[in-house]
Each structure stands twice: as structure tokens, then as C-alpha cells.
Amino acid sequence: MKSLPKTDSVRELVQMVSLPDGLKPSNDRDDIELLWESIFDVMPCELVALIQRINGSESEKVSCLIANVTMAWALEVAEEMGIKKAAFWPVAMALLALILEIPRLTEDGILDSDGEYSLKHT
């Protein structure tokens, strides 16, 4: 959102929010199992409460939810609440760019025919 021009109308249409993950500040967020368990236990209910709070106010209503596919539970919440939804996968664009460049990397000798880094190029 910060990268958008201040005059862009998208700023008025999109509202970015964050939800608590359920962990305390003292919890180890590097413990992936603990983090994911907490996310799945806490965030869906927090999202429902947020949407209900927004939709119950005098402000604009939530009309669409956009979520990273790694947070598919958010799309399920939107479905259950009758809200339009869209998923995105930020990794997809980088992966697509890499796939499209593989032939050139092979032609330039950076990758060999098996897709491995070629030592000849160094």
C-alpha cells in the first residue's frame, strides 16, 4: 500500500489489516509447529470477529477477501460468510519468471541440460 501513489483511488478501496496469531510475545515464533497450530486455532475466529465488526458498523462492508493461499482457512471463512474471495500466491510469479528463463539460462551455459548449475560458467 505504501508503494501506491497518494492520489491512487485503490487506497480508498483496499484496507489492509492484521490478525493476532495467538502467540504471546515470549513464545518462539521460530517454532513452526507451535506457530501454525496457533494460527489455525486463533486466526479464523479473529477473522470472523473482524468481519462482523466491520459489517456491523456504519462504514463500508467487507465485499471481498484476498488471502495468500498459505492461509486457505481465510478463504473458507469468506465462503462461509458469503463474501467474495480471491487467492494469490506470491511465490508463483517468481517461479513463473524462473521457468520462463530456464531456456535462456541453458543457452547461456549457466545451467546444463539437466538443469544443474554449470561449473563451466564460473
N, C-alpha and C positions, 0 to 999 in steps of 0.2 A: 504494500500500500504506500510505503514511503517513496517508492520509485515513481509513482504516478504523478503527473503534473498537478499542481494545486488547483488548477482550473478544470480538471477532468471530472465529469459527472459520475464516473464509476465510484468515486469516494463516497458519494451520497447513496449509492445503491448497495454497496457491499459493506458489511460490518464484520470485522474480524474479532473473534472472541477466543478466550482460552478457558479451559475447564481444569479444575483441580484433578490431579492424578491419584489422590487418596493417600499418598505417602507423606510422612512428616519430614520436616527439614533434616532431621537426624538420620532418616533412612538412607540406605545406599542405593542410589539410582543406577549404579553400575551393575547391580544385581538384577539382570534382565528378567529372570523368572519372577522375582518379587514385584518388579515394576509392571510387567504385563498382567500379572494376576490382579494387582491393584487397579490398573487401568480398566480391565474388563469388569471388575466388581463395582467400581465407583463411577466412572465416566458416563455410562449410559443413563443412569439415574440423574446425574448432574445435567446432562444434555436435555433430557425431558423437562426437568425443572426450569432450565433456562428458556427453552422454547415456550413453555407455559407462561412464564413470567413476561416474556416479550409479547406474546399473543394476547395476554390478558391486560396489557397496558393500552394507553391511548395512542401509542406510536405505531409505526408501520408493523405489519405482521410478518412473520417468517414465511417467505414464499418458496425458498429453495435452500437446500443444504448441500454444500460442496465439501467433500471429505477425501482425504488421502485413502487409497484402497487398503492400506495397512490398518485403517480404523473403520473397517467394514461395518462394525456394530453401529456406527453413526448413521450409515445408510439404512440399516434395519430400523433404527429409531424413526427416521424420516418416513419410511414406508408405513410403519405402524401409526404415525400421526397424520398421514395423508398429505405429506409435504413432498414437493418435487425434490429430486435428488440427482446429484452428479458425482461421479468418482473421478479422481485423477491419480496418476502415478508419476511423480516427478522423475523417477529413475527411467521411465520409458523413453523420454526424449534423449537422454544421454546414451541410452542403449541403442536407440534408433540411429543416432548420429554415428556411433561406433560401427554398427552393422553396415551403414552406407559407406563408410570409409575403408572397410576391410579390403576391397579390391585395390584401392589406391595404395594402401599400406603394403600389400603383397607386391604390386607392381614396382614400388619404390624400394623393395628389398628389406623393408622394416620387419615384415612378417614373412615366414617361409610358407610353403604350400600347405603345411599342416596347421597354420595359424599361430605358430610359435615365434617368439621374438628371434630375429636372425642376428647372430653374432657378427656376421659379415658387415652389418650396417654400422657397427661401433667404431 
